[in-house]
Structure formats: structure tokens, C-alpha cells
Amino acid sequence: MFTTRPEISGTFGVVASTHWIVSQVAMGILERGGNAFDAAVAGGFTLQVVEPHLCGPAGEVPILFHDSRSDEIGVLCGQGVAPAAATIDHFRGLGLDMVPGSGLIAAVVPASFDAWLTLLRNHGTMELADVMAPAIGYAQNGHPLLPGAARAIADVEQALRHEWPSGADIWLAGGGAPVAGKLFRNPVLAATWQRLLAEAGTQGNREARIDRARHAWSQGFVAEAIDQFTRSPLMDASGARHAGLLTGEDMARWQARYEAPVTADFHGWTVCKTASWGQGPVLLQMLRLLDAAGIDRVDPGSADFVHLVLEATKLCSADREAYYGDPDFVEVPVQALLSDGYARDRVGLIGTQASHVLRPGVLPGFAEQVARGMAQVRLAGDQAAGLGIGEPTMMHLKSTLKPGDTVHIDVIDRHGNMVSATPSGGWPQSSPTVPGLGFALNTRAQMFWLEPGLPGSLAPGKRPRTTLTPTLALHEGRPALVCGTPGGDQQDQWQLVLLLRRILGKMGLQQALDQPLFHSLHFPSSFYPREAMPGVAVVEESYGAGIIDDLRARGHDIRVAPAWSAGRLTVAERSADGVLHAAATPRLMQAYAVGR
């Protein structure tokens, strides 16, 4: 079958990421003798430079990995927590009923820096200065600015001039919004990273130098600058000016940490995801439910397939709203939600017609919680748009105007080490830039509810329930595949379709990515203003009029998206004989897979 690009294959190493420069940077690290962890860290820092509108140094990153030396499969949680001062009473006292989707007040602890350095320290082999060198070089010397980045900065030009001027010298350095394709530099960020390396010094061993850099970030000059900056009230999405709640003490108390993945078996594969502080288990629920529905007997190119997946997505995402949250703070019945019995009970709700009702399951002991959660659901006032002003996701029906929302990187090396990471947060169009550091804070606290008693209710030290959801999968017990995508609430929907095509359809990686995509907007968005669009599904026009008309006849409220506009999936796989494969979507003309 014709594909838009060749599927990359080799034996030395493969990288797939959402930016061609990043893929080459990570591959260059492999060529210099680094392993997959070294390569992923170098790629992660470079993503912060070349996709500055989609991730930044003060963002977050969940990482799934396989370390071939220890045979460990794990999750490295790079998700920051709510500040100590971030209480429901504080926000309510300001007259707010939701956490604003922008500004200082929505910031949680910056987490990606410590997560990347922890990964490098414990699993990598190279010096921090060496893996950061490409990112520093692109920040200092410039890179051709992506069209999406130019548009994102242009959209907030007036805010940068009048409300958040601390970033104007960087983002409007030429006197106006930067031009797509022209060299764009961030020398302030380069200087920040160079100072971190200087404070890491040359004494001691590699691990000690990395730890000193971590300290300079969380307890040194970076934390001090952030602490001072957040004290001044600045404009946010509420239409008022608020100071931030994040302090240097919050940063000093936090470190990235390891966790076991949550898993589910499906037709000889074991799929690994983060715990319920991310939306990852919803993909596992969807696999369970679709298995009970007999998805293996459905043609993956048919309207029946799209209908069944959409209906399963609605049911499992309703459970996400009712049950998911930080398991350190709330009881999340993940094993019950992933049980065969629960899937059998739920599959009977899938009929021949599209549901327009949000229907979470009601597990024993959770009835009151489920009712409170459903009471928070609000419908989009303009369902033709359904657009928030929080995370710049696919923007649903305007995907070509606001491409992407996050970034992703997958790496596999010749030893069988694997990394799948989805960095996000900390972009200049959602939060003011910290003076002297060259980057903005994140706004992930917008994912908390200000209603007490919900799994996602705001509490100090709590992780927001994010949409960031990389994937690692084993085939017959052997670590085999990593994948991921930007896309907010759509991330696991698009990855689900990829996995079904790969596992059940036996498609090659690039072939699976090149097929048309679709997703549901039926359930509440995870981002401000948290609205749902019941029954609405977005389908790429490349499915054709026949399938689209069939889905409408079944009651789906279909919004047709342009061809090649949904998702930025990347994927890499290692076969049993050690051959490596990688692929990247042609959508939005950014992602690239490389290898040899």
C-alpha cells in the first residue's frame, strides 16, 4: 500500500518526534555513543527551543521507559503539583469558580527539568553539558521558526506588549511578531542553561554534576527568580489581575519520581500507561471494552469500526470524569474499571445509534462521587466552535489554524532501551515570561475543579489530572513498541486507533499512521472552560462521503475536518529479531522519523 513516507527500519537506533530537528538531534546523540535515554533528554531540551509554543523548560513531562540493563519498565512522573497556597478557599475568595486557563495563578511546580535530569542521571551515560549542547546552540544561534509558533506568538502580540511585557524582548525581538521560517533566537534561555551548567561545575562524578544542576534549578537562582516574579499581579483568563501562588519553597520540595505503570492485556500485547493522575488508563479501558464488543471482527476501514470506537470512547471518558485523579489523594478504582466483568457490563450500553448522554459507570461506594462529578458538566455555548483559551490543543474544528498542543518523542536504541515522552506546558501565549530566565510558567492547575469532593478537586501538593499520555507496549512479554501524540483529550483516542490498526489490522507503522483519523468531543474538555459537546465527533474528510453519511445516519453529530489535520502521532517498534522500525505522521508537516 502507498504511504506518504517510508517506514524507517534498521538495527542501530530509531527516533520519531514531532519536529525534524529534534529527531536528528536525538539520532546524533545515538551516533556519538549515547543510549536512548541520552538521546531522549537531548531531544527533550531541543523541543523546548524549536517548539516553544507547545512546551517549555517550566512545563511537565510524563515518561514511559524500558531500561535493557535492569529490564525495568517504569513511569517517570515529571508532573508538577499544586503550590502549597493553592486552595479552593483561596480561589473562591478571589471570586473565581474555575482556575483561569492562563496567567500566573494557574501555575503548578515546574517539573520537566528535574524529570529529564533524573532520567539522564539514572539511565543515561553522557554528560549533561553534552546532551544540552544542541538545545543551547539552537537557542543561542537560532532556528527556522515554525509557522505554528509564529501564529501563536502573533495571536498574543498585544498581550505581550501591554499585559505581559517581560517577554516582549524575546518573543517580539524584531519590533513585532516573528516571521515563520526566519531565524528565531532566545539568548536569554541559552544564558539560563549555560549558568545551570556552570553551577553544576566540573568536580565529582557525572551524577554529582547533574545533581548540582538540579539543585540550582529547584533551590538556586531559577527558583529565586520565579519566586520573586510570581508575587506581582498580572492579567489572566479571568479578565482580572492575580498574583501567582507558586513559590521557591514549592520548587524546593518537589522531585520527579518513579512509579509502576498501569497495564492491560490485549490480543497478545500488554499496554503500559501512567496512573490515573494522567488520562492514560482510559486507553486501557477502551481496549477492554472494545475487546468485549468484538472489535477484532470489525473491518478497521468501516463505519462500523468508527461507530464502535466512538461509543466506547464516550463510555470510558465518562469514567475518566467520574473517577480519575491523583491516587496519592483520592481512591481511584482502577482495577475495577479495567476488570473483564466491568467491560462486559458496560458493553451492553453500546447500541446501533450514537449516544448523546454522558454515562459513567457507578461502582459500589462511589455513587455520590459520580453524581457530584456529573453535576460539574457544562455544555459548550457554541458547539460550532467549542474552543477554550487554555491549552492550545487541536482547536477541534480549526486544526489548521492552531496546530498541535504539546510535543512528543520516541526513541529505541540497539540495546533495546526505549523511551516515550510527551512534554508540554510553559508556553509564552498562556503565561508571562519570567524575567532573566527566558521561559514562561505552565498553567496546568486549570485542570483542577474548585468544587470540593471530586477526584480532580484542587488541593495543595496534588497533581492535576493531565491529558499527557505516552504509551509503551509489550508483545508476548517482550518490550516492543512506544508511541504518542500531542492533542489534549484526543491523545489516547488517536493512539487507540493506531494500536488497533497495528495489533488487529496487522498494518505497518507508517501505513497505520497514514489512514484517516477521527475523535469524539462528547465529554468535558480537560481545559478551561471545561465544556462538553454531546454527540459531536470530528472525522477527517478523507474517510469519504459514504462513511461520513453512514455515521450521521447513526446519530453522530459529525464535524468534517480537513484531510491530514488530526493528530501528530509518532511510533517506534523493536521486533523479536532486533530490527527497529519508526514512523511519523505527515499531518502538519513537522513530525519525522529517522534511524539506521
C-alpha positions as CSV (number, residue, x, y, z in Angstrom):
1,M,0.0,0.0,0.0
2,F,1.2,3.5,-0.8
3,T,2.4,5.5,2.2
4,T,3.3,9.2,2.4
5,R,6.8,8.3,3.7
6,P,8.8,5.1,4.0
7,E,8.7,3.3,7.3
8,I,12.2,3.7,8.8
9,S,13.9,0.4,9.7
10,G,17.4,-0.6,10.9
11,T,19.3,-2.1,13.7
12,F,21.3,0.7,15.3
13,G,18.7,3.1,16.5
14,V,15.5,4.9,15.6
15,V,13.9,8.2,16.7
16,A,10.5,9.6,15.9
17,S,9.4,13.1,17.2
18,T,7.1,16.0,16.4
19,H,10.0,18.1,14.9
20,W,12.5,17.0,12.3
21,I,15.4,18.9,14.0
22,V,14.6,17.1,17.3
23,S,14.7,13.7,15.6
24,Q,18.1,14.5,14.1
25,V,19.4,15.8,17.4
26,A,18.5,12.7,19.2
27,M,19.8,10.5,16.4
28,G,23.1,12.4,16.6
29,I,23.4,11.5,20.3
30,L,23.0,7.9,19.4
31,E,25.6,8.2,16.7
32,R,28.0,9.7,19.3
33,G,27.6,6.6,21.5
34,G,24.8,7.7,23.7
35,N,21.9,5.4,24.6
36,A,18.1,6.0,24.1
37,F,18.0,7.9,27.4
38,D,20.8,10.3,26.5
39,A,19.1,10.8,23.1
40,A,15.6,11.5,24.6
41,V,17.0,14.1,27.0
42,A,18.8,15.9,24.2
43,G,15.6,15.8,22.2
44,G,13.5,16.9,25.1
45,F,15.6,20.1,25.7
46,T,15.7,20.9,21.9
47,L,11.9,20.6,21.8
48,Q,11.7,23.4,24.3
49,V,13.6,25.6,21.8
50,V,12.1,24.7,18.4
51,E,8.5,24.2,19.5
52,P,8.4,27.0,22.2
53,H,4.6,27.5,21.7
54,L,4.0,23.9,22.7
55,C,6.4,23.1,25.5
56,G,8.9,24.9,27.7
57,P,11.5,24.4,30.4
58,A,8.9,25.1,33.2
59,G,6.4,22.6,31.8
60,E,6.0,18.9,32.6
61,V,6.7,15.5,31.1
62,P,5.4,12.0,31.8
63,I,7.9,9.4,30.6
64,L,7.5,5.7,30.0
65,F,10.7,3.7,29.5
66,H,12.3,0.3,29.3
67,D,15.9,0.0,30.6
68,S,17.5,-3.0,29.0
69,R,20.3,-3.3,31.6
70,S,17.9,-3.8,34.5
71,D,14.9,-5.0,32.4
72,E,12.9,-2.3,34.2
73,I,9.7,-0.9,32.7
74,G,8.6,2.2,34.5
75,V,7.0,5.6,34.6
76,L,9.0,8.6,35.5
77,C,6.5,11.2,36.7
78,G,7.5,14.7,35.6
79,Q,4.2,16.2,36.6
80,G,4.3,19.2,38.9
81,V,1.9,19.6,41.8
82,A,-0.3,22.5,43.0
83,P,1.5,25.0,45.2
84,A,1.1,24.9,49.0
85,A,-1.1,28.1,48.8
86,A,-3.3,26.8,46.1
87,T,-6.5,26.0,48.0
88,I,-10.2,26.1,46.9
89,D,-10.9,28.7,49.5
90,H,-8.2,31.0,48.1
91,F,-9.6,30.9,44.6
92,R,-13.2,31.2,45.9
93,G,-12.1,34.2,47.9
94,L,-11.0,35.9,44.7
95,G,-14.4,35.4,43.3
96,L,-13.3,32.6,40.9
97,D,-15.4,29.4,40.3
98,M,-12.7,28.0,37.9
99,V,-9.0,28.1,37.8
100,P,-8.2,30.5,34.9
101,G,-6.6,29.0,31.8
102,S,-3.8,31.5,31.6
103,G,-1.6,33.8,33.7
104,L,0.4,33.3,36.9
105,I,-2.3,32.0,39.2
106,A,-2.7,28.7,37.3
107,A,1.0,27.7,37.6
108,V,2.0,24.4,39.2
109,V,5.5,23.4,40.1
110,P,7.8,23.3,37.0
111,A,8.7,19.6,36.6
112,S,10.2,18.8,33.2
113,F,13.8,19.9,34.1
114,D,14.1,17.6,37.1
115,A,12.4,14.8,35.2
116,W,14.8,15.0,32.3
117,L,17.8,15.2,34.5
118,T,16.6,12.3,36.7
119,L,16.3,10.2,33.5
120,L,19.8,11.2,32.4
121,R,21.3,10.6,35.8
122,N,19.9,7.2,36.4
123,H,19.7,5.7,33.0
124,G,21.9,7.7,30.6
125,T,25.6,7.6,30.0
126,M,26.6,11.1,28.8
127,E,27.4,14.4,30.5
128,L,24.7,16.9,31.0
129,A,26.6,19.6,29.1
130,D,26.9,17.3,26.0
131,V,23.2,16.4,25.8
132,M,22.2,20.1,26.4
133,A,24.6,21.5,23.8
134,P,22.3,21.2,20.8
135,A,19.4,22.9,22.6
136,I,21.7,25.7,23.8
137,G,23.1,26.1,20.3
138,Y,19.6,26.5,18.7
139,A,18.6,28.9,21.4
140,Q,21.7,31.0,21.0
141,N,22.2,30.9,17.3
142,G,18.7,30.5,16.1
143,H,16.4,28.0,14.3
144,P,13.8,28.5,11.5
145,L,10.6,29.3,13.3
146,L,7.7,27.0,12.7
147,P,4.6,28.6,11.2
148,G,2.5,27.5,14.2
149,A,4.9,29.2,16.6
150,A,4.8,32.4,14.6
151,R,1.0,32.3,14.6
152,A,0.8,31.6,18.3
153,I,3.0,34.5,19.2
154,A,1.2,36.8,16.8
155,D,-2.1,35.9,18.5
156,V,-0.8,37.3,21.8
157,E,1.3,40.2,20.5
158,Q,-0.9,42.8,22.2
159,A,-0.9,40.9,25.5
160,L,2.9,40.7,25.3
161,R,3.1,44.4,24.7
162,H,0.6,45.6,27.3
163,E,0.0,42.9,29.9
164,W,3.0,40.6,29.9
165,P,5.9,42.8,28.8
166,S,8.5,40.7,30.5
167,G,8.6,38.5,27.4
168,A,8.4,41.2,24.7
169,D,12.2,41.4,24.2
170,I,12.3,37.7,23.4
171,W,9.1,37.0,21.5
172,L,8.8,40.4,19.8
173,A,12.6,41.0,19.4
174,G,12.3,42.5,15.9
175,G,9.7,45.0,17.0
176,G,6.7,42.8,16.1
177,A,5.7,39.1,15.9
178,P,8.4,36.9,14.5
179,V,8.1,35.6,10.9
180,A,7.7,31.9,10.1
181,G,10.8,30.4,8.5
182,K,13.1,33.1,9.7
183,L,15.8,32.5,12.3
184,F,14.5,32.9,15.8
185,R,16.7,33.1,18.9
186,N,16.2,33.0,22.6
187,P,19.6,34.1,24.0
188,V,18.1,34.6,27.5
189,L,17.2,30.9,27.7
190,A,20.6,29.9,26.4
191,A,22.2,32.0,29.1
192,T,20.0,30.4,31.8
193,W,21.1,26.9,30.7
194,Q,24.7,28.0,30.5
195,R,24.5,29.3,34.1
196,L,23.0,26.0,35.2
197,L,25.8,24.1,33.7
198,A,28.3,26.5,35.2
199,E,26.8,25.9,38.7
200,A,26.9,22.1,38.0
201,G,30.7,22.6,37.7
202,T,33.3,20.0,36.9
203,Q,34.0,18.5,40.3
204,G,33.0,15.0,41.3
205,N,31.4,12.3,39.1
206,R,28.7,12.7,36.4
207,E,25.9,12.0,38.8
208,A,27.1,14.7,41.2
209,R,27.3,17.3,38.4
210,I,23.7,16.5,37.4
211,D,22.5,16.8,41.0
212,R,24.1,20.2,41.3
213,A,22.3,21.4,38.2
214,R,19.0,20.1,39.7
215,H,19.7,22.0,42.9
216,A,20.5,25.2,41.0
217,W,17.1,24.9,39.4
218,S,14.9,24.0,42.3
219,Q,16.7,25.7,45.1
220,G,19.0,28.2,43.4
221,F,18.8,31.1,41.0
222,V,16.0,29.7,38.9
223,A,13.7,29.1,41.9
224,E,14.6,32.6,43.3
225,A,13.7,34.4,40.1
226,I,10.4,32.5,39.8
227,D,9.5,33.2,43.5
228,Q,10.1,36.9,43.0
229,F,8.2,37.2,39.7
230,T,5.0,35.4,40.8
231,R,4.4,37.9,43.5
232,S,3.2,40.7,41.2
233,P,-0.4,40.5,39.9
234,L,-0.8,40.1,36.2
235,M,-3.7,39.6,33.8
236,D,-5.1,36.1,33.2
237,A,-8.1,34.4,31.5
238,S,-10.5,35.6,34.2
239,G,-10.2,39.1,33.0
240,A,-8.6,40.3,36.2
241,R,-5.0,40.5,37.5
242,H,-3.9,37.9,40.0
243,A,-0.5,37.1,41.6
244,G,0.8,33.6,41.3
245,L,0.8,31.1,44.2
246,L,4.0,29.3,43.2
247,T,7.0,29.9,45.5
248,G,10.6,28.8,45.6
249,E,9.7,26.7,48.6
250,D,7.2,24.7,46.4
251,M,10.0,24.1,43.9
252,A,12.5,23.0,46.6
253,R,10.1,20.4,48.0
254,W,9.4,18.7,44.6
255,Q,11.3,16.0,42.7
256,A,10.5,13.7,39.8
257,R,9.7,10.2,41.0
258,Y,9.3,6.7,39.6
259,E,6.1,4.7,39.5
260,A,4.9,1.3,38.2
261,P,2.8,1.6,35.0
262,V,-0.9,0.6,34.9
263,T,-1.3,-2.2,32.3
264,A,-3.9,-4.1,30.3
265,D,-3.6,-7.1,28.1
266,F,-5.0,-7.1,24.6
267,H,-4.5,-9.9,21.9
268,G,-1.0,-10.9,22.9
269,W,0.1,-7.3,23.8
270,T,0.4,-5.6,27.2
271,V,-0.1,-1.9,27.1
272,C,1.5,0.3,29.7
273,K,0.3,3.7,30.8
274,T,0.6,6.2,33.6
275,A,-1.6,6.0,36.7
276,S,-4.8,8.0,37.0
277,W,-3.1,11.3,37.6
278,G,-3.0,11.2,33.8
279,Q,-5.7,10.1,31.4
280,G,-3.6,7.0,30.4
281,P,-5.9,4.3,31.9
282,V,-8.7,5.5,29.7
283,L,-6.9,3.9,26.7
284,L,-6.7,0.6,28.7
285,Q,-10.4,0.8,29.5
286,M,-11.2,1.4,25.8
287,L,-9.2,-1.7,24.8
288,R,-11.0,-3.8,27.4
289,L,-14.4,-2.5,26.3
290,L,-13.7,-2.9,22.6
291,D,-12.4,-6.4,23.2
292,A,-15.7,-7.3,24.9
293,A,-17.5,-5.8,22.0
294,G,-15.7,-8.0,19.4
295,I,-13.6,-5.3,17.8
296,D,-11.4,-7.9,16.2
297,R,-14.3,-9.0,14.0
298,V,-14.9,-5.5,12.6
299,D,-13.3,-4.1,9.4
300,P,-11.0,-1.3,10.6
301,G,-11.8,0.7,7.5
302,S,-15.6,0.6,8.0
303,A,-18.2,2.9,9.5
304,D,-18.9,0.1,12.0
305,F,-15.4,0.4,13.3
306,V,-15.6,4.2,13.7
307,H,-19.0,4.0,15.4
308,L,-17.9,1.3,17.9
309,V,-14.7,3.2,18.8
310,L,-16.6,6.4,19.3
311,E,-19.2,4.8,21.5
312,A,-16.5,3.1,23.6
313,T,-14.6,6.4,23.9
314,K,-17.7,8.1,25.3
315,L,-18.3,5.5,28.0
316,C,-14.7,5.2,29.1
317,S,-14.1,9.0,29.1
318,A,-17.2,9.4,31.2
319,D,-15.5,7.2,33.7
320,R,-12.4,9.4,33.5
321,E,-14.5,12.4,34.6
322,A,-16.1,10.4,37.4
323,Y,-13.1,8.6,38.9
324,Y,-9.7,9.8,37.7
325,G,-7.4,11.9,39.9
326,D,-4.1,11.8,41.8
327,P,-4.1,8.4,43.6
328,D,-2.0,10.0,46.3
329,F,-5.1,12.0,47.3
330,V,-8.1,10.0,46.2
331,E,-9.2,6.4,45.9
332,V,-9.3,5.5,42.2
333,P,-10.8,2.1,41.5
334,V,-8.5,1.4,38.5
335,Q,-8.6,-2.4,38.8
336,A,-12.4,-2.5,38.9
337,L,-12.6,-0.2,35.9
338,L,-10.2,-2.5,34.0
339,S,-11.8,-5.7,35.0
340,D,-13.4,-8.1,32.5
341,G,-16.7,-8.1,34.4
342,Y,-16.9,-4.3,34.2
343,A,-16.2,-4.3,30.5
344,R,-18.9,-6.9,30.0
345,D,-21.4,-4.9,32.0
346,R,-20.6,-1.7,30.0
347,V,-20.6,-3.1,26.5
348,G,-24.3,-3.6,26.6
349,L,-24.7,0.2,26.6
350,I,-23.3,0.4,23.1
351,G,-26.1,0.4,20.6
352,T,-26.6,0.9,16.9
353,Q,-27.3,4.6,17.4
354,A,-24.9,7.3,18.8
355,S,-25.3,8.2,22.4
356,H,-25.7,11.9,23.3
357,V,-25.6,11.2,27.1
358,L,-22.6,11.1,29.4
359,R,-22.8,7.7,31.2
360,P,-20.2,6.8,33.7
361,G,-20.4,3.5,35.5
362,V,-21.5,3.6,39.1
363,L,-19.2,1.3,41.2
364,P,-20.3,0.3,44.7
365,G,-19.4,3.1,47.2
366,F,-18.9,5.8,44.5
367,A,-22.5,6.8,43.7
368,E,-22.3,10.2,45.5
369,Q,-19.0,11.0,43.9
370,V,-20.2,10.1,40.4
371,A,-23.3,12.3,40.9
372,R,-21.2,15.3,42.1
373,G,-18.8,14.8,39.1
374,M,-21.7,14.8,36.6
375,A,-23.1,17.9,38.2
376,Q,-20.0,19.8,37.0
377,V,-20.6,19.1,33.3
378,R,-21.3,22.2,31.3
379,L,-22.2,22.3,27.6
380,A,-20.3,24.3,25.1
381,G,-22.3,27.5,24.4
382,D,-21.2,27.5,20.8
383,Q,-21.0,23.9,19.7
384,A,-19.8,25.0,16.3
385,A,-16.6,26.1,18.0
386,G,-16.3,24.6,21.4
387,L,-13.0,26.4,21.9
388,G,-11.3,27.2,25.2
389,I,-8.4,29.6,25.8
390,G,-6.3,27.2,27.9
391,E,-4.0,24.7,26.3
392,P,-3.8,25.4,22.6
393,T,-5.0,22.0,21.5
394,M,-6.0,20.9,18.0
395,M,-8.7,23.6,18.4
396,H,-11.1,20.9,17.3
397,L,-12.6,22.3,14.1
398,K,-9.8,24.8,13.4
399,S,-6.9,22.4,13.5
400,T,-5.1,24.1,10.6
401,L,-5.1,27.4,12.5
402,K,-3.7,26.2,15.8
403,P,-1.7,23.1,15.0
404,G,-0.8,20.9,17.9
405,D,-0.8,21.5,21.6
406,T,2.1,19.5,23.0
407,V,5.1,17.6,21.7
408,H,6.3,14.0,21.7
409,I,9.4,11.9,21.2
410,D,10.0,8.1,20.9
411,V,13.5,6.6,21.0
412,I,14.7,3.0,20.7
413,D,18.4,2.1,20.6
414,R,20.3,-1.0,19.6
415,H,20.4,-2.3,23.1
416,G,16.6,-2.3,23.4
417,N,16.3,0.7,25.6
418,M,13.0,2.5,24.9
419,V,11.7,6.0,25.8
420,S,8.3,7.5,25.1
421,A,7.8,11.0,26.5
422,T,5.1,13.7,26.0
423,P,6.4,17.1,27.2
424,S,4.0,20.0,27.5
425,G,3.3,23.3,29.3
426,G,5.2,26.5,29.8
427,W,4.5,28.4,26.6
428,P,4.5,32.2,26.2
429,Q,1.0,32.5,24.9
430,S,-0.5,31.2,28.1
431,S,1.7,32.7,30.8
432,P,4.1,35.6,31.2
433,T,7.8,35.0,30.7
434,V,10.0,35.0,33.8
435,P,12.4,37.9,33.5
436,G,16.0,36.9,33.1
437,L,15.2,33.2,32.5
438,G,13.7,33.3,29.0
439,F,10.7,31.0,29.6
440,A,7.1,31.1,30.9
441,L,5.4,29.1,33.6
442,N,2.8,26.5,32.9
443,T,-1.0,26.7,33.5
444,R,-1.8,23.1,34.4
445,A,-3.7,24.0,37.5
446,Q,-6.6,24.9,35.2
447,M,-7.4,21.1,35.2
448,F,-8.4,21.2,38.8
449,W,-12.0,21.7,39.9
450,L,-12.9,24.2,42.6
451,E,-15.8,22.0,43.7
452,P,-14.8,20.0,46.9
453,G,-15.1,16.3,47.0
454,L,-14.2,15.4,43.4
455,P,-11.3,13.2,42.3
456,G,-9.9,16.3,40.5
457,S,-10.6,18.9,43.2
458,L,-7.8,21.3,43.9
459,A,-5.5,20.6,46.9
460,P,-2.0,21.7,47.8
461,G,0.6,19.2,46.7
462,K,-1.8,17.4,44.4
463,R,-1.1,16.5,40.7
464,P,-3.7,17.8,38.2
465,R,-5.3,15.0,36.2
466,T,-3.5,15.7,32.9
467,T,-4.1,14.6,29.3
468,L,-0.4,13.8,28.7
469,T,-0.2,10.1,28.0
470,P,2.8,8.4,26.3
471,T,2.5,4.6,25.6
472,L,4.8,1.6,25.9
473,A,3.6,-1.8,24.9
474,L,5.0,-5.4,25.2
475,H,4.3,-8.1,22.7
476,E,4.2,-11.6,24.2
477,G,6.1,-10.2,27.2
478,R,8.8,-8.5,25.2
479,P,9.2,-4.7,25.2
480,A,8.2,-3.9,21.7
481,L,6.6,-0.5,20.9
482,V,6.4,3.1,22.1
483,C,4.1,5.8,20.7
484,G,2.4,9.0,21.5
485,T,1.0,12.3,20.2
486,P,0.0,15.8,21.1
487,G,-3.7,16.6,21.2
488,G,-5.1,17.1,24.7
489,D,-8.2,15.0,25.2
490,Q,-7.6,13.4,21.8
491,Q,-4.2,11.8,22.6
492,D,-5.5,8.4,23.7
493,Q,-8.2,8.4,21.1
494,W,-5.7,8.7,18.2
495,Q,-3.2,6.3,19.9
496,L,-6.1,3.7,20.3
497,V,-6.8,3.8,16.6
498,L,-3.0,3.4,15.9
499,L,-2.8,0.4,18.2
500,L,-5.9,-1.3,16.8
501,R,-4.6,-0.9,13.3
502,R,-1.2,-2.3,14.3
503,I,-2.4,-5.1,16.5
504,L,-5.6,-6.3,14.9
505,G,-5.2,-4.9,11.3
506,K,-1.5,-6.1,11.2
507,M,-0.7,-2.8,9.4
508,G,2.8,-1.4,9.2
509,L,3.6,1.6,11.3
510,Q,3.5,4.2,8.6
511,Q,0.5,2.6,6.9
512,A,-1.4,2.8,10.2
513,L,-0.5,6.5,10.7
514,D,-1.5,7.5,7.1
515,Q,-5.0,6.2,7.4
516,P,-7.8,8.7,8.2
517,L,-8.4,9.7,11.9
518,F,-11.4,10.7,14.0
519,H,-12.2,11.6,17.6
520,S,-15.0,12.4,19.9
521,L,-15.7,15.7,21.7
522,H,-18.7,14.2,23.6
523,F,-17.2,14.5,27.1
524,P,-16.0,17.6,29.0
525,S,-12.7,19.1,27.8
526,S,-9.9,18.9,30.3
527,F,-9.1,22.6,29.7
528,Y,-10.7,25.9,30.6
529,P,-13.6,26.4,30.2
530,R,-14.2,22.6,30.6
531,E,-17.1,22.3,28.2
532,A,-18.6,19.2,26.6
533,M,-20.1,18.8,23.1
534,P,-22.5,15.8,23.4
535,G,-22.6,13.6,20.4
536,V,-20.0,15.6,18.4
537,A,-17.4,13.7,16.5
538,V,-14.6,15.1,14.3
539,V,-13.9,13.0,11.2
540,E,-11.2,13.7,8.6
541,E,-12.8,14.3,5.2
542,S,-10.5,11.6,3.7
543,Y,-12.9,8.9,5.2
544,G,-15.2,9.8,2.3
545,A,-18.8,10.8,1.9
546,G,-20.1,7.2,2.3
547,I,-18.7,6.6,5.7
548,I,-19.4,10.1,6.9
549,D,-23.1,9.9,5.8
550,D,-23.4,6.5,7.4
551,L,-22.2,7.9,10.7
552,R,-24.6,10.8,10.5
553,A,-27.4,8.3,9.9
554,R,-26.5,6.6,13.1
555,G,-27.0,9.9,15.0
556,H,-23.4,11.2,15.3
557,D,-23.1,14.9,15.1
558,I,-20.3,14.8,12.6
559,R,-17.9,17.8,12.0
560,V,-15.7,17.2,9.0
561,A,-12.1,18.2,9.5
562,P,-9.7,18.7,6.5
563,A,-7.7,15.8,5.4
564,W,-4.3,15.4,7.2
565,S,-5.3,17.6,10.1
566,A,-5.9,15.3,13.1
567,G,-3.1,14.3,15.4
568,R,0.7,14.3,15.3
569,L,1.3,10.6,16.1
570,T,4.8,9.1,16.2
571,V,5.7,5.5,16.9
572,A,8.7,3.2,17.1
573,E,8.9,-0.6,17.4
574,R,11.5,-3.3,18.0
575,S,10.8,-6.7,16.5
576,A,11.7,-10.0,18.1
577,D,14.8,-10.3,15.9
578,G,16.1,-6.9,16.9
579,V,15.1,-5.0,13.8
580,L,14.0,-1.4,14.7
581,H,11.1,0.4,13.0
582,A,9.8,4.0,13.2
583,A,7.2,6.2,11.6
584,A,5.8,9.7,12.0
585,T,2.6,11.3,10.7
586,P,2.7,13.6,7.7
587,R,0.0,15.7,9.3
588,L,1.0,19.3,9.8
589,M,4.3,18.6,8.0
590,Q,6.5,18.6,11.1
591,A,7.0,15.1,12.7
592,Y,9.8,13.0,11.4
593,A,11.2,9.5,12.0
594,V,14.9,8.8,11.4
595,G,17.1,5.8,12.0
596,R,19.6,3.3,10.6
